[in-house]
Amino acid sequence: MASLLVTASSVIASPEDGFTRVLSPGYVRMENGVVVDVGEGRPGSAPDVELDGGTLAPGLVDLQVNGYYGFDMVDADQAGWRTVVSRLPETGVTSFLPTFITAPVEALVGALRRTRDLLPALPENTTRVLGVHLEGPFLSEKRKGAHNAAYLTDPTPEAIGALLETGLVKLVTLAPERNGALEAIRTLVANGVLVSVGHSDATAGQVAAAADAGARKVTHIFNAQSGVHHRDPGVAVQALADTRLSPGLILDLHHVSAPACRLVFQAAAGRVVLVTDAAASAGMPPGTYDLGGEPIEMPAEGPPLRADGTIAGSALRLDEAIANAVRIGVDPVTAVDAATRVPADLIGRPDLGRIARGAAADLVWLDEGHRARATWIAGHEVYSRDRRGDA
């Protein structure tokens, strides 16, 4: 459909002034995949779609997805990629960064080349692939988490050059205390790559130096990083205190407790990025799955685990992260912003993550529990729970 007019009892939008707020009721007009009008009240013509209840929000943007629906993105085949990009709209996600975790540099280069070659064959009007997030291998052995320590290494100019070759890399998580890290940050930023501090034992001062070099994000705050100490502040303190940095937060209430999540939203107001860090087990029943070439076990409850008990990604949906945020007291507009506008801006895509004139017509209708009920990408409805009968 070239043109589509949707009305809703509640719309989270960013009209002409750019400030996100609730329009109740509101309407959105889309043409040729782009929002051409958004307003409060009733439109001047009959809508094509009327949404009763819930909230119409921008399509969700997830910057950290290791896998989903049984597939690990680093080695997924064409069918696996098709499954993931076709089904992520069920969770409200309309744009994402597939995330490749630590492996030998040459293996990551090979994975990037395979991904480059298969992306053009993915179907249209499915979840947008914004590039690739490399989480490693330039991480700290002391804070490796579920990463394979045997492959951790320093970010040499040769390694950085090889990884940039395909042009797919849009986000790199690294530990700034590693040899050569600050120069690597400058090179990555000069090549249009967002740099995030993570899996790091750095001091607050070392993280500040990374921000001076151009880093602008912190990967899954509190997890696999030096934390909060009043005389020895680490990564987490700098993430909260430094307004240049946007802390990523896995809000499944397993990785980070509710009080600590509230602290993040209060201390880093307007900077929080909700992520899933989803592994291949996300959207799947309990069982054994794969993360970065090694097995993980998905229990009946809680996040997936390595054999040694280390948390290995999550089974979180991004709409569920929004719901959890609201449940612990975060304002719904702030929660939605953290999964839409904030990550989109951070990754350099101001055309995404907002309902505003000129933005991509990517929308999600959230029910009263903030779970995706219907999703549009480029103005095309790509998921409807009501028609599919999903729970």
Secondary structure, 3 states (H helix, E strand, C coil): CCEEEEEECCEEECCCCCCCEEECCEEEEEECCEEEEEEECCCCCCCCEEECCCEEEECEEEEEECEECCEECCCCCHHHHHHHHHHHHHHCEEEEEEEEECCCHHHHHHHHHHHHHHHHHCCCCCCEECCEEEECCCCCHHHCCCCCHHHCCCCCHHHHHHHHCCCCEEEEEECCCCCCHHHHHHHHHHCCCEEEECCECCEHHHHHHHHHHCCCEECCCCCCECCCCCCCCEHHHHHHHCCCCEEEEECCCCCCCHHHHHHHHHHCCCCCEEECCECCCCCCCCEEEEECCEEEEECCCCCCECCCCCECCECCCHHHHHHHHHHCCCCHHHHHHCCCHHHHHHCCCCCCCCCCCCCECCEEEECCCCCEEEEEECCEEEEEHHHHCCC
